[in-house]
């Protein structure tokens, strides 16, 4: 009735239920901690990307976006 069951649809359903019943995000503190660490690395990552050629930079950006999404979805192999 709701289409294909995917990790994304499960995450969206979880988020919807948390919001609907006014539950706080159980991972809020972990996210804040990770965001703080990521911000400390931001400048060096940008400088590293700036030093790459156009094609290498595009590949690095796509690879980073995909890795970030997979990690966010909780894939054990990526987190290891």
Secondary structure, DSSP 8 states (H G I E B T S, - for coil): ------HHHHHHHHHHHHHHTT---TTHHHHHHHHHHHHHHHHHHHHHHHTS-HHHHHHHHHHHHHHHHHHHTT-HHHH-
